[in-house]
Amino acid sequence: MRIVVSGINGQVGSAVLQMAEAQGHEVWGMSREHGDITSRNGAFNFISHYAPDVVIHPAAYTYVDLCETDPDTAYRVNGLGTQNLALACAHVGAALVYVSTNCVFDGEKPYPYQYYEFDATNPTSVYGRSKLAGEWYTQNLLEKFYIVRTSWVFGQKPGPGKVNFVQRVLQLADERGAVSVVTDEWSNPTYAPDLAEALLKLADSQAYGIYHLMNEGVTSRFEFAEEIFRLGGRSVPMTPIKQIDFKRPTPPIYNSGLKNFAAASLDITLRPWQEAVGDYIQKAGLAK
């Protein structure tokens, strides 16, 4: 396939680019410096020049708390940026794989419910609403599209000035010797290289639609951290707290666990999240 990948300086985009190259696809990467998605002319010219079969689009403004105080940037990148790519894809006849988020759901269904691809969306945060805007443009401007919701991504390149959850809790443990982690937030940890492999399989399927792709299994942030410490060789005192005790501008989402129903019907699944975390910790040299 001829593939363009957006957001190649982030966790998912860099993983997709690397895997697509390893699989022998013709692949080109978009970044803010080359093919800025927030520029309609820039996105159009980049896509028109390479005329790909598919554009895989994980680029996003993912600073969730900052989205609440700077909604213009969130909507410009996640909403209008996706509109620009969708229009460019329509021009060249390319399919668009839009990477969305568990945050399009309100999280009010009690754990252990897992959200199906067909459940009604109802985002409670600016970030979730801006990503849903991207879903709207994708569905309404294109005939050939895949909307892929994922959650709690961790990988090698979390982005400038950012660390992923695995890195952060290990960093806090090493610096402070103890951590406090919320017990009432549930979803699916997702390893970026595993997601990248699944995205490429889906892009080759021509089974257009809405999908949930994440590593198998739902867990709480607290249990996630416990497994990270176990696999990372740390014995760390952990204090359980509630989201209400952890002050942040973004409204809490309690249960946003996703169910892979549609992609599983195509035999596209990801391994259990515990295996993925162990793989990442070893490859990233985070174990003691």
C-alpha positions, 0 to 999 in steps of 0.5 A, spaced: 500 500 500 501 507 499 500 510 506 501 517 509 501 517 516 500 523 520 503 525 527 509 521 526 513 525 532 507 521 537 507 514 540 502 511 535 504 515 528 511 513 529 509 506 531 505 506 524 511 509 520 516 504 523 511 498 522 509 500 515 516 501 513 518 494 516 512 491 512 515 494 505 509 499 504 511 505 501 510 510 506 510 518 508 510 521 514 506 528 516 508 532 521 507 539 523 514 541 519 512 537 513 504 537 512 501 540 517 494 538 518 491 545 521 493 548 514 488 546 509 493 548 503 498 544 506 494 538 508 491 538 501 498 539 497 502 533 501 496 528 500 495 530 493 503 530 491 503 523 494 496 520 492 496 515 497 491 509 497 490 510 505 492 516 510 492 513 517 491 519 522 493 519 529 495 526 529 491 530 535 492 535 540 492 530 546 493 535 552 487 533 555 487 538 561 489 543 556 484 542 552 479 545 557 482 551 558 484 552 550 478 549 546 480 553 540 486 549 539 483 542 541 478 544 535 483 546 530 487 540 531 482 535 532 476 537 528 478 542 523 485 538 522 481 532 521 476 535 516 482 538 512 485 531 511 478 528 509 477 533 504 484 531 501 483 524 501 476 525 498 480 529 492 485 523 491 480 517 492 484 515 499 481 512 505 482 515 511 483 511 518 482 516 523 484 514 530 479 517 535 478 515 543 475 512 549 473 519 551 467 520 546 463 516 551 461 519 558 463 513 562 457 513 566 455 505 564 458 502 570 464 497 570 465 492 568 461 494 562 465 495 555 462 500 550 461 497 543 462 501 537 455 502 536 453 505 543 451 512 543 457 517 544 456 523 549 463 526 551 463 530 557 470 534 556 473 538 550 478 533 548 472 528 547 468 533 543 474 535 539 475 528 537 468 527 536 468 533 531 473 529 527 469 523 527 463 527 524 468 530 519 470 523 517 463 520 516 460 525 513 466 527 508 468 520 506 465 514 503 472 510 505 473 511 512 475 507 518 474 510 525 478 507 530 477 508 538 483 506 542 485 508 550 490 509 554 496 509 549 503 507 551 509 507 547 516 509 545 515 516 543 509 520 547 511 526 544 515 533 546 515 534 553 510 528 555 511 521 558 506 516 558 503 513 564 508 507 564 513 512 564 510 516 569 508 512 575 515 508 574 518 515 575 514 517 581 516 511 584 523 512 583 523 519 585 518 519 591 518 511 593 511 511 594 505 513 589 497 515 590 493 512 584 486 512 583 481 506 583 475 508 580 477 510 573 477 504 568 479 502 561 484 499 556 491 500 556 494 500 549 501 498 546 502 503 540 506 498 536 500 493 537 495 498 535 500 500 529 500 493 527 492 492 528 491 499 524 495 496 518 491 490 518 484 494 518 487 499 513 488 493 508 481 490 509 477 495 506 471 493 511 470 500 512 466 503 519 467 504 526 472 500 530 475 499 537 482 497 537 486 496 544 489 491 548 485 486 551 482 487 558 479 492 562 483 495 568 483 500 573 488 505 573 490 502 580 491 495 578 494 498 571 500 501 576 500 495 580 502 491 574 507 496 572 511 495 578 510 488 578 513 487 571 518 493 572 521 490 579 519 495 584 516 494 590 512 501 592 507 503 597 501 505 593 495 509 596 488 508 593 485 515 591 478 517 588 478 521 582 474 526 586 481 527 590 485 528 584 483 535 582 484 537 574 480 541 570 477 535 565 471 532 568 472 525 570 470 519 566 469 513 570 468 507 566 470 508 558 472 500 557 472 499 550 470 492 547 473 490 540 467 487 537 467 489 529 474 488 528 474 481 532 469 479 526 475 480 521 480 476 526 483 483 528 485 483 535 490 485 540 494 481 545 492 482 553 494 488 556 499 485 561 503 482 556 504 488 552 506 492 558 511 487 560 514 487 553 514 495 553 518 495 560 523 490 557 524 494 550 524 501 553 529 498 559 525 500 564 525 494 569 530 493 575 
